[in-house]
Amino acid sequence: MKIYTSLFALLILVFNSCTEELVQETRDADPFPINMDIPALDGLNINANIYDIDKDAPVIVLCHQASFNKHEYDGIGERLNDLGFNCIAIDQRSGGPITDKQNWTNIRALQQGLGVDYLDAEQDITAAVDFAAEVYKGTLILWGSSYSSTLALYIGMANDNVDAVVSFSPGDYFALERQSLAEMLPNFKKPMFVTSSKREVEDLTALLAGMTLGKNQVHFAPDSSGYHGSKALWKGQQDGEEYWEAVEGFLENVK
Protein backbone atom coordinates (compact mmCIF):
# COMPACT_ATOMS: atom_id res chain seq x y z
CA MET A 1 0.00 0.00 0.00
CA LYS A 2 1.17 3.50 -0.76
CA ILE A 3 3.23 5.18 1.93
CA TYR A 4 2.01 8.75 2.26
CA THR A 5 4.38 11.69 2.62
CA SER A 6 4.11 13.62 5.88
CA LEU A 7 2.33 16.44 4.04
CA PHE A 8 -0.25 14.10 2.57
CA ALA A 9 -0.76 12.40 5.93
CA LEU A 10 -1.41 15.80 7.49
CA LEU A 11 -3.98 16.57 4.81
CA ILE A 12 -5.72 13.28 5.54
CA LEU A 13 -6.09 14.31 9.20
CA VAL A 14 -8.09 17.39 8.21
CA PHE A 15 -10.13 15.49 5.63
CA ASN A 16 -13.57 16.29 7.01
CA SER A 17 -13.11 20.05 6.69
CA CYS A 18 -11.29 20.30 3.38
CA THR A 19 -12.03 17.38 1.04
CA GLU A 20 -11.90 19.50 -2.09
CA GLU A 21 -8.65 21.15 -1.04
CA LEU A 22 -7.14 17.74 -0.30
CA VAL A 23 -7.70 16.51 -3.84
CA GLN A 24 -6.50 19.82 -5.28
CA GLU A 25 -3.26 19.60 -3.29
CA THR A 26 -2.55 16.10 -4.58
CA ARG A 27 -3.42 16.65 -8.25
CA ASP A 28 0.09 17.57 -9.28
CA ALA A 29 2.07 15.99 -6.45
CA ASP A 30 1.01 12.33 -6.49
CA PRO A 31 1.19 9.45 -8.97
CA PHE A 32 -1.90 8.82 -11.05
CA PRO A 33 -4.41 7.71 -9.94
CA ILE A 34 -4.36 9.42 -6.54
CA ASN A 35 -4.48 6.81 -3.77
CA MET A 36 -6.09 7.98 -0.55
CA ASP A 37 -8.42 7.01 2.30
CA ILE A 38 -12.03 8.07 2.78
CA PRO A 39 -13.60 7.52 6.22
CA ALA A 40 -16.71 5.32 6.21
CA LEU A 41 -19.73 6.12 8.34
CA ASP A 42 -18.33 3.99 11.20
CA GLY A 43 -14.84 5.51 10.90
CA LEU A 44 -13.21 2.66 8.95
CA ASN A 45 -10.81 4.02 6.34
CA ILE A 46 -11.90 3.13 2.80
CA ASN A 47 -8.99 2.96 0.39
CA ALA A 48 -9.67 4.51 -3.00
CA ASN A 49 -8.04 5.29 -6.33
CA ILE A 50 -9.11 8.71 -7.60
CA TYR A 51 -8.87 9.30 -11.34
CA ASP A 52 -9.08 13.06 -11.13
CA ILE A 53 -9.24 15.36 -14.15
CA ASP A 54 -11.34 18.45 -13.30
CA LYS A 55 -13.41 19.33 -10.22
CA ASP A 56 -16.11 20.79 -12.46
CA ALA A 57 -16.46 17.64 -14.56
CA PRO A 58 -18.92 14.82 -13.77
CA VAL A 59 -17.79 12.08 -11.41
CA ILE A 60 -18.38 8.33 -11.31
CA VAL A 61 -18.10 6.34 -8.06
CA LEU A 62 -16.92 2.84 -9.07
CA CYS A 63 -17.81 -0.12 -6.82
CA HIS A 64 -16.51 -3.67 -7.28
CA GLN A 65 -18.04 -7.14 -7.18
CA ALA A 66 -17.68 -9.86 -4.55
CA SER A 67 -14.13 -10.98 -3.67
CA PHE A 68 -12.68 -8.09 -5.72
CA ASN A 69 -11.33 -4.60 -5.03
CA LYS A 70 -10.80 -1.22 -6.67
CA HIS A 71 -8.47 -2.77 -9.24
CA GLU A 72 -11.52 -4.18 -11.04
CA TYR A 73 -11.47 -0.71 -12.60
CA ASP A 74 -7.82 -0.60 -13.71
CA GLY A 75 -7.99 0.55 -17.33
CA ILE A 76 -11.69 1.35 -17.03
CA GLY A 77 -11.02 4.46 -14.94
CA GLU A 78 -8.54 5.80 -17.49
CA ARG A 79 -10.97 5.24 -20.37
CA LEU A 80 -13.73 7.01 -18.46
CA ASN A 81 -11.29 9.89 -17.90
CA ASP A 82 -10.88 10.09 -21.68
CA LEU A 83 -14.66 10.44 -21.92
CA GLY A 84 -14.57 13.43 -19.55
CA PHE A 85 -15.38 11.81 -16.20
CA ASN A 86 -13.58 11.93 -12.88
CA CYS A 87 -13.65 8.50 -11.20
CA ILE A 88 -13.39 7.22 -7.63
CA ALA A 89 -12.77 3.46 -7.42
CA ILE A 90 -13.11 2.13 -3.87
CA ASP A 91 -12.16 -0.94 -1.88
CA GLN A 92 -15.33 -2.04 -0.10
CA ARG A 93 -15.00 -4.00 3.12
CA SER A 94 -16.75 -6.94 1.45
CA GLY A 95 -14.16 -8.02 -1.09
CA GLY A 96 -10.70 -9.48 -1.45
CA PRO A 97 -7.48 -9.56 -3.48
CA ILE A 98 -7.14 -9.63 -7.25
CA THR A 99 -3.94 -11.61 -7.83
CA ASP A 100 -1.38 -9.67 -5.72
CA LYS A 101 -3.47 -6.49 -5.41
CA GLN A 102 -4.99 -6.28 -1.96
CA ASN A 103 -8.31 -4.94 -0.74
CA TRP A 104 -7.08 -2.68 2.06
CA THR A 105 -10.53 -1.80 3.33
CA ASN A 106 -11.35 -5.49 3.77
CA ILE A 107 -8.04 -6.12 5.57
CA ARG A 108 -8.63 -3.21 7.95
CA ALA A 109 -12.22 -4.28 8.65
CA LEU A 110 -11.09 -7.80 9.53
CA GLN A 111 -8.32 -6.45 11.77
CA GLN A 112 -10.88 -4.29 13.60
CA GLY A 113 -13.43 -7.10 13.96
CA LEU A 114 -16.00 -5.37 11.75
CA GLY A 115 -18.56 -7.12 9.57
CA VAL A 116 -17.55 -7.79 5.97
CA ASP A 117 -20.82 -9.04 4.50
CA TYR A 118 -22.31 -7.44 1.40
CA LEU A 119 -24.71 -5.19 3.30
CA ASP A 120 -21.89 -4.07 5.60
CA ALA A 121 -20.32 -2.44 2.54
CA GLU A 122 -23.30 -0.17 1.94
CA GLN A 123 -21.87 2.46 4.28
CA ASP A 124 -18.59 2.43 2.33
CA ILE A 125 -20.42 3.23 -0.89
CA THR A 126 -22.52 5.93 0.76
CA ALA A 127 -19.40 7.56 2.20
CA ALA A 128 -17.72 7.55 -1.22
CA VAL A 129 -20.82 9.15 -2.76
CA ASP A 130 -20.88 11.86 -0.12
CA PHE A 131 -17.15 12.48 -0.61
CA ALA A 132 -17.60 12.74 -4.38
CA ALA A 133 -20.44 15.21 -3.95
CA GLU A 134 -18.23 17.43 -1.79
CA VAL A 135 -15.24 17.40 -4.13
CA TYR A 136 -16.84 17.49 -7.58
CA LYS A 137 -19.44 19.88 -8.95
CA GLY A 138 -20.80 17.98 -11.95
CA THR A 139 -23.23 15.09 -12.39
CA LEU A 140 -22.62 12.22 -9.94
CA ILE A 141 -23.03 8.67 -11.25
CA LEU A 142 -22.95 5.63 -8.98
CA TRP A 143 -21.62 2.51 -10.72
CA GLY A 144 -21.84 -0.98 -9.27
CA SER A 145 -20.76 -4.51 -10.18
CA SER A 146 -22.71 -7.60 -9.06
CA TYR A 147 -23.64 -7.24 -5.37
CA SER A 148 -22.54 -3.60 -5.34
CA SER A 149 -24.71 -2.87 -8.39
CA THR A 150 -27.74 -3.91 -6.34
CA LEU A 151 -26.58 -1.66 -3.51
CA ALA A 152 -26.06 1.12 -6.06
CA LEU A 153 -29.72 0.91 -7.05
CA TYR A 154 -30.88 1.01 -3.42
CA ILE A 155 -28.58 3.94 -2.65
CA GLY A 156 -29.43 5.69 -5.90
CA MET A 157 -33.10 5.72 -4.96
CA ALA A 158 -32.47 7.14 -1.49
CA ASN A 159 -29.46 9.45 -1.85
CA ASP A 160 -30.11 12.85 -3.41
CA ASN A 161 -26.42 13.21 -4.28
CA VAL A 162 -26.77 10.42 -6.87
CA ASP A 163 -27.93 11.67 -10.26
CA ALA A 164 -27.72 8.39 -12.20
CA VAL A 165 -26.81 4.71 -11.72
CA VAL A 166 -24.82 2.25 -13.83
CA SER A 167 -25.53 -1.32 -12.72
CA PHE A 168 -23.62 -4.35 -14.04
CA SER A 169 -25.32 -7.67 -13.13
CA PRO A 170 -27.69 -6.63 -10.36
CA GLY A 171 -30.01 -9.11 -8.68
CA ASP A 172 -32.62 -9.20 -5.95
CA TYR A 173 -29.90 -10.33 -3.57
CA PHE A 174 -31.21 -8.59 -0.45
CA ALA A 175 -34.95 -9.15 -0.71
CA LEU A 176 -35.04 -10.88 2.69
CA GLU A 177 -33.12 -8.14 4.50
CA ARG A 178 -34.61 -5.20 2.58
CA GLN A 179 -37.67 -4.51 0.50
CA SER A 180 -37.43 -6.47 -2.73
CA LEU A 181 -35.59 -4.54 -5.42
CA ALA A 182 -38.19 -5.74 -7.93
CA GLU A 183 -40.87 -3.99 -5.85
CA MET A 184 -38.83 -0.79 -5.52
CA LEU A 185 -37.66 -0.32 -9.09
CA PRO A 186 -41.02 0.89 -10.46
CA ASN A 187 -40.42 4.01 -8.35
CA PHE A 188 -36.89 4.55 -9.70
CA LYS A 189 -37.06 7.66 -11.88
CA LYS A 190 -33.39 8.62 -12.25
CA PRO A 191 -31.34 7.75 -15.33
CA MET A 192 -29.96 4.23 -15.13
CA PHE A 193 -28.06 1.76 -17.25
CA VAL A 194 -28.41 -1.92 -16.37
CA THR A 195 -26.73 -4.85 -18.09
CA SER A 196 -25.47 -8.37 -17.53
CA SER A 197 -24.14 -11.44 -19.28
CA LYS A 198 -26.46 -13.06 -21.81
CA ARG A 199 -27.35 -15.92 -19.45
CA GLU A 200 -28.43 -13.38 -16.83
CA VAL A 201 -30.69 -11.45 -19.21
CA GLU A 202 -33.82 -13.45 -18.37
CA ASP A 203 -33.40 -12.87 -14.63
CA LEU A 204 -32.62 -9.19 -15.15
CA THR A 205 -35.67 -8.79 -17.39
CA ALA A 206 -37.81 -10.32 -14.63
CA LEU A 207 -36.26 -7.94 -12.08
CA LEU A 208 -37.26 -4.98 -14.28
CA ALA A 209 -40.69 -6.37 -15.20
CA GLY A 210 -42.59 -3.92 -13.00
CA MET A 211 -40.84 -0.91 -14.55
CA THR A 212 -41.72 1.15 -17.56
CA LEU A 213 -38.29 2.34 -18.66
CA GLY A 214 -38.24 6.10 -18.97
CA LYS A 215 -35.91 8.56 -20.68
CA ASN A 216 -32.26 7.60 -20.20
CA GLN A 217 -33.22 4.31 -18.56
CA VAL A 218 -31.51 1.53 -20.49
CA HIS A 219 -31.51 -2.26 -20.24
CA PHE A 220 -28.66 -3.42 -22.45
CA ALA A 221 -28.62 -7.12 -23.40
CA PRO A 222 -25.38 -8.19 -25.12
CA ASP A 223 -25.37 -10.07 -28.41
CA SER A 224 -22.34 -12.06 -27.22
CA SER A 225 -22.28 -14.39 -24.22
CA GLY A 226 -20.94 -11.46 -22.23
CA TYR A 227 -19.71 -11.31 -18.64
CA HIS A 228 -20.89 -10.96 -15.07
CA GLY A 229 -20.05 -7.56 -13.63
CA SER A 230 -17.86 -4.69 -14.76
CA LYS A 231 -15.09 -7.01 -15.92
CA ALA A 232 -17.03 -6.98 -19.20
CA LEU A 233 -15.15 -3.73 -19.84
CA TRP A 234 -11.63 -4.92 -19.07
CA LYS A 235 -9.04 -4.01 -21.66
CA GLY A 236 -8.79 -6.70 -24.32
CA GLN A 237 -11.93 -8.47 -23.10
CA GLN A 238 -13.49 -10.42 -25.95
CA ASP A 239 -16.67 -8.68 -27.16
CA GLY A 240 -16.18 -5.99 -24.55
CA GLU A 241 -16.57 -3.19 -27.07
CA GLU A 242 -20.30 -3.83 -27.44
CA TYR A 243 -20.64 -3.04 -23.74
CA TRP A 244 -18.44 0.03 -24.11
CA GLU A 245 -20.50 1.33 -27.03
CA ALA A 246 -23.71 0.98 -25.03
CA VAL A 247 -22.42 2.51 -21.79
CA GLU A 248 -20.68 5.37 -23.59
CA GLY A 249 -23.95 6.27 -25.30
CA PHE A 250 -25.69 6.34 -21.93
CA LEU A 251 -22.99 8.42 -20.25
CA GLU A 252 -22.97 10.94 -23.05
CA ASN A 253 -26.68 11.56 -22.48
CA VAL A 254 -26.48 12.02 -18.72
CA LYS A 255 -23.20 13.83 -18.05
VENUR-V634906 format. One record per helix or strand of 2 or more residues. SS is the DSSP state (helix for helix, strand for strand). FROM is the first residue (numbers start at 1). TO is the last residue. Records with the same first field share a line. If there is no record, write none. Layout:
SS: FROM-TO + FROM-TO
//
This chain:
helix: 6-13 + 15-17 + 19-26 + 70-73 + 76-82 + 104-111 + 119-135 + 147-158 + 181-187 + 198-207 + 230-233 + 240-254
strand: 34-39 + 45-51 + 59-62 + 86-90 + 140-145 + 164-168 + 191-196 + 217-221
//
